[in-house]
Amino acid sequence: MRRYFLALLVSVTLPSLTWGGAPTLAGARLKDLASLEGVRDNQLMGYGVVVGLAGTGDKRQTVFSVQALTNILRRMGVTVDPAAIQVRNIAAVMVTANLPAFAQPGTKIDITASAIGDAANLQGGMLLMTSLKGADGEVYAVAQGPIVTGGFAAGRGGAAQSVNHPTVGRLPDGAIVEKMPPSVLLSSTGTSGSSSTHLKWQLRQADFTTAARIAEALNKRFAKEGTSVVAKAESSALVAVDVPPAFSARLVEFVAEMEALNIEPDRHEKIIVNERSGTIVLGKDVRISPVSILHGSLTVEIQTQLDVSQPEPLSNGQTVVVPNTTVKAKEARPQSVLLKNGATVEDLVRGLQAIGSSARDIISILQSMKAAGAIDAVIEVI
């Protein structure tokens, strides 16, 4: 049996759409739109050994876990030949963590331990003292403690069952910071080239309009009459701010007041389409222009049935296979969606869903409308 499909027949007719101005977007705090230059997390990584496993550790062919164990024992004053060791309760792991900015020595951070050998389960294991290094090779934290896997593995061979991912575990507050990270907050050059202390805001999503609005809001709040500007947008992703003399000794309070400022960001209208999963993500205020859409739905079904022709007894005939082909064609009744003035893409999608359109049909219609210039938004296919 063979089938040929030409999707769903949908007729969409829109009246003239009139509306005034762009939609008003709700403001956001500056701390949600940008971050201070130099105030960032730092990634740490280290090699460690987990002990105390109930026979679910690395096997003998994972030689580096045994070598690590013999090195630990040697530092304890015990000399053992690695070839003479055969244990199943240890596992080699890579330990990773994020070190926050301005983390003080003694601060505890969360870490993640991931098996790098052939260990089957880290459940119930204990991570031995592990040094965590940054990209510069310096040790910034030391980790040790029991591992929480959030899953389990039981059984063996064909009668095994595993829940979640038991070869990766977390250690809440499992590492202690030993050294402050290199965080840079201040600079000695002002926005106008003069010598002063200033900060730089880095936008999480570069946009010239949003950067200009941030600089305008900062100048309106902190610049005094008759004085030069406090903030200046240097690019679409960077806004430099001079620290006013009144806050020169109160930098934390100055940053806190800037973070609380309400900024109205300028966002691009975008429609995200994932055809593999049939997912469509779109804003509520994406407008559509007057357009008429015809999306056909013709189903052609071809069925082939093989019949056997049997000759009469004692005759000279031969048995043959005769194909019996049936062709059926069906076209669905046209359906229409009527939208009012000022309709959005959300209204269109809801209307198409109401008449039974699939996600694939809606994706095809949106892409065709974009090609026709009926949607002033970016369609991004992921």
C-alpha positions in Angstrom: 0.0 0.0 0.0 1.3 3.4 -0.9 0.0 6.8 0.3 0.7 10.3 -0.8 -0.3 13.2 1.4 -0.6 16.9 0.7 -1.3 18.2 4.2 -4.4 20.0 5.4 -6.5 22.5 3.4 -6.8 25.7 5.3 -8.1 29.0 4.0 -7.1 32.0 6.1 -8.4 35.4 5.1 -7.4 38.5 7.1 -9.1 41.9 7.0 -7.1 45.1 6.9 -5.1 45.4 10.1 -4.5 48.7 11.7 -2.8 49.5 14.9 -0.7 52.3 16.3 2.9 52.0 17.5 4.9 49.2 18.8 3.7 47.2 21.8 4.7 48.4 25.2 7.1 46.0 26.9 7.4 45.7 30.7 10.6 47.0 32.1 13.3 44.9 33.7 15.9 45.5 36.3 19.4 46.4 35.1 20.8 43.4 36.9 18.6 41.2 34.8 19.9 42.8 31.5 23.6 43.2 32.2 26.4 42.1 34.4 29.4 44.1 35.7 32.7 43.5 33.8 35.0 41.5 36.0 32.2 40.1 38.2 31.9 36.5 36.9 32.2 32.9 37.8 35.4 30.9 37.3 35.4 27.2 36.3 37.4 24.8 38.4 38.4 21.2 37.6 40.3 18.4 39.4 41.0 14.7 39.3 39.9 12.7 42.3 39.2 9.2 43.6 36.0 7.9 45.1 36.2 5.1 47.6 33.7 3.0 49.6 31.8 1.6 46.6 30.0 -1.7 47.0 31.8 -3.5 44.2 30.6 -1.1 41.5 33.9 0.7 41.0 36.5 0.6 38.2 37.6 -2.7 36.9 41.2 -3.9 36.5 41.5 -2.6 33.0 41.1 1.0 34.3 44.7 1.4 35.3 44.7 5.0 36.3 42.4 4.5 39.2 44.7 1.9 40.7 47.7 4.2 40.1 46.0 7.1 41.8 45.2 4.8 44.8 48.9 3.7 45.1 50.0 7.3 45.0 47.6 8.2 47.8 48.9 5.3 49.9 52.5 6.2 49.2 51.8 9.7 50.6 50.4 7.9 53.7 53.6 5.9 54.1 52.3 2.7 52.6 54.2 1.3 49.6 52.2 -1.1 47.4 52.9 -2.5 44.0 50.0 -1.4 41.6 50.1 -4.8 39.9 49.3 -6.4 43.2 46.1 -4.4 43.8 42.8 -5.6 42.6 39.9 -3.7 44.1 36.4 -2.9 42.9 35.4 -0.3 45.5 37.2 2.7 44.0 36.5 4.9 41.0 38.4 7.7 39.2 36.3 10.8 38.8 36.7 14.3 37.3 35.5 16.9 39.8 34.1 20.3 38.4 32.8 23.4 40.1 32.0 27.0 39.5 33.8 29.5 41.8 31.7 32.7 42.3 33.2 36.1 42.1 34.7 37.5 45.3 34.4 34.1 47.0 36.3 34.4 50.3 38.6 31.7 51.7 36.5 29.3 53.8 33.4 29.7 51.6 31.8 26.4 50.6 30.7 25.7 47.0 28.8 22.8 45.3 30.8 20.4 43.1 30.0 17.6 40.7 31.9 14.3 40.4 31.7 12.3 37.2 33.2 8.8 36.6 35.8 8.7 33.9 36.5 4.9 34.1 34.1 2.0 33.8 32.6 2.3 37.2 28.9 1.2 37.2 27.7 3.3 40.1 29.0 6.0 42.5 26.2 5.5 45.0 27.4 5.6 48.6 30.9 6.6 47.6 33.2 9.0 49.4 35.4 11.5 47.5 38.9 11.8 48.9 40.6 15.2 49.2 40.8 16.7 45.7 42.5 19.9 44.6 40.4 22.0 42.2 42.4 24.2 39.8 41.5 27.1 37.6 42.6 27.8 34.0 45.8 29.4 35.3 46.8 26.1 37.1 46.4 27.6 40.6 44.5 25.7 43.3 41.4 27.7 44.4 39.4 25.0 46.3 39.7 21.6 47.9 36.8 19.1 47.7 36.0 16.1 49.9 32.9 14.4 51.1 30.1 11.8 50.4 28.5 11.8 47.0 24.8 12.1 46.3 23.9 10.4 43.0 20.1 11.0 42.9 19.7 7.5 41.2 20.7 3.9 41.6 21.7 0.8 39.6 20.8 -2.7 40.7 21.3 -6.2 39.3 23.7 -7.4 36.7 23.7 -8.9 33.3 20.3 -9.1 31.7 18.5 -8.5 35.0 19.9 -5.1 35.7 17.9 -1.9 36.2 19.1 1.7 36.4 17.3 4.8 37.6 18.5 8.3 36.5 22.3 8.5 36.0 24.3 6.9 38.9 27.8 7.6 37.5 27.5 11.4 38.1 27.0 12.7 41.6 26.8 16.0 43.4 28.4 17.2 46.7 26.4 20.1 48.1 28.9 22.4 49.9 31.5 19.7 49.1 34.4 22.1 48.4 36.1 24.8 50.6 37.5 27.9 48.8 41.2 28.3 49.7 42.1 31.3 47.5 40.1 34.3 46.2 39.4 34.3 42.4 40.9 37.1 40.2 37.9 39.4 40.2 38.3 42.9 38.7 35.6 45.5 39.5 37.2 48.9 39.1 39.2 50.8 36.4 41.0 54.2 36.6 39.9 55.7 33.3 36.6 57.7 33.0 34.2 57.7 30.1 35.5 61.1 28.9 39.2 60.1 29.2 39.7 61.8 32.6 41.2 60.0 35.6 38.4 58.6 37.7 37.0 55.3 38.9 34.3 53.7 36.7 32.5 50.5 36.1 31.4 48.7 32.9 28.1 47.0 32.3 28.1 44.1 29.8 24.8 43.4 28.2 23.7 39.8 28.1 22.2 40.3 24.7 23.9 43.0 22.6 21.5 45.7 21.4 22.3 49.3 20.5 18.8 50.6 21.6 19.0 48.8 25.0 22.5 50.1 25.6 21.4 53.6 24.9 18.4 53.3 27.2 20.6 52.0 30.0 23.0 55.0 29.6 20.1 57.4 29.5 18.5 55.9 32.7 21.9 56.0 34.6 22.5 59.7 33.6 18.9 60.6 34.6 19.4 59.0 38.0 23.0 59.9 38.9 24.1 62.9 36.7 23.7 66.3 38.3 22.6 69.4 36.4 25.6 71.2 34.7 27.9 68.3 35.0 29.1 65.8 32.4 27.4 62.5 31.7 27.9 59.7 34.2 27.2 56.8 31.7 28.1 56.3 28.1 27.2 53.5 25.7 30.5 52.4 24.2 29.0 49.7 22.0 25.9 47.6 21.6 27.2 45.3 24.4 29.1 47.7 26.8 28.1 50.7 28.9 30.8 52.6 30.9 29.8 54.4 34.1 31.8 56.9 36.1 31.4 56.5 39.8 30.0 59.9 41.2 32.1 61.5 43.9 29.3 61.0 46.4 29.6 57.2 46.0 33.4 57.0 45.7 33.6 55.5 49.2 30.3 53.6 48.9 30.8 51.5 45.8 28.6 48.6 46.9 25.7 50.9 47.5 26.2 52.6 44.1 26.1 49.2 42.4 23.0 48.2 44.3 21.2 51.4 43.2 22.2 50.8 39.6 21.0 47.2 39.7 17.5 48.3 40.9 17.0 50.7 38.0 14.1 49.8 35.7 15.0 49.6 32.0 12.7 48.9 29.1 14.8 46.6 26.8 14.3 46.6 23.1 13.7 43.0 22.0 13.6 41.5 18.5 10.4 39.8 17.6 11.3 36.2 17.0 9.5 32.9 16.3 11.4 29.7 17.3 10.5 26.6 15.3 11.6 23.0 16.0 10.1 20.9 13.3 11.6 17.7 14.7 9.6 17.9 17.9 6.7 20.1 16.5 7.5 22.9 19.0 6.7 26.5 18.2 7.7 29.3 20.6 6.6 32.8 19.8 5.8 36.2 21.4 2.3 37.3 22.0 2.6 40.6 20.2 4.0 39.4 16.8 1.7 41.2 14.4 0.7 39.9 11.0 -0.2 41.9 7.8 -3.3 41.3 5.7 -2.8 38.0 3.9 -4.8 35.1 2.4 -3.5 31.6 2.8 -4.5 28.4 1.0 -2.9 25.3 2.4 -4.2 22.2 0.4 -5.2 18.9 1.8 -5.5 16.1 -0.8 -5.0 12.4 0.3 -4.2 9.9 -2.4 -4.2 6.2 -1.3 -3.0 3.4 -3.6 -3.7 -0.1 -2.5 -2.3 -3.2 -4.3 -3.7 -6.6 -3.4 -2.2 -9.8 -4.8 -4.8 -12.4 -5.9 -3.9 -16.0 -6.8 -5.6 -17.5 -9.9 -5.9 -21.3 -9.5 -6.7 -23.4 -12.6 -9.4 -26.1 -12.7 -8.3 -29.6 -11.6 -6.9 -31.8 -14.4 -6.6 -28.8 -16.7 -3.5 -27.6 -18.5 -3.6 -24.2 -16.8 -1.0 -22.6 -14.5 -1.2 -20.9 -11.2 -0.5 -17.2 -11.5 -0.5 -14.1 -9.2 -2.7 -11.3 -10.4 -2.2 -7.8 -8.9 -5.5 -6.0 -8.0 -4.8 -2.2 -7.7 -7.3 0.2 -6.2 -6.8 4.0 -6.2 -8.7 6.3 -3.8 -8.5 10.0 -3.7 -10.1 12.2 -1.0 -10.0 15.9 -0.6 -11.0 17.5 2.7 -13.6 20.3 2.8 -11.9 23.8 2.9 -11.9 25.4 6.3 -11.4 29.1 7.1 -10.1 31.1 10.0 -11.2 34.7 10.3 -9.1 37.1 12.3 -10.0 40.6 13.5 -8.0 43.8 13.1 -4.7 43.8 15.0 -4.4 40.1 14.9 -1.2 38.5 16.2 0.6 35.3 15.3 -0.7 33.8 18.5 -4.3 34.4 17.3 -3.5 32.7 14.0 -1.9 29.7 15.7 -4.9 29.3 18.1 -7.3 29.5 15.1 -5.3 26.9 13.2 -5.3 24.6 16.2 -9.1 25.0 16.5 -9.7 23.6 13.0 -7.3 20.6 13.6 -4.1 21.8 12.0 -1.0 19.9 13.1 2.2 21.5 14.2 3.8 20.7 10.9 1.0 22.5 9.1 1.4 25.6 11.3 5.2 25.6 10.8 4.7 25.5 7.0 2.1 28.3 7.1 4.4 30.5 9.2 7.3 30.0 7.0 5.2 30.8 3.9 3.9 34.0 5.6 7.4 35.1 6.4 8.4 34.6 2.8 5.4 36.7 1.7 6.4 39.5 4.0 3.3 39.1 6.2 5.2 38.6 9.5 7.7 41.2 10.7 9.6 38.8 12.9 12.6 36.5 12.6 11.8 32.8 12.2 14.6 30.8 13.7 14.6 27.0 13.0 16.5 24.9 15.6 
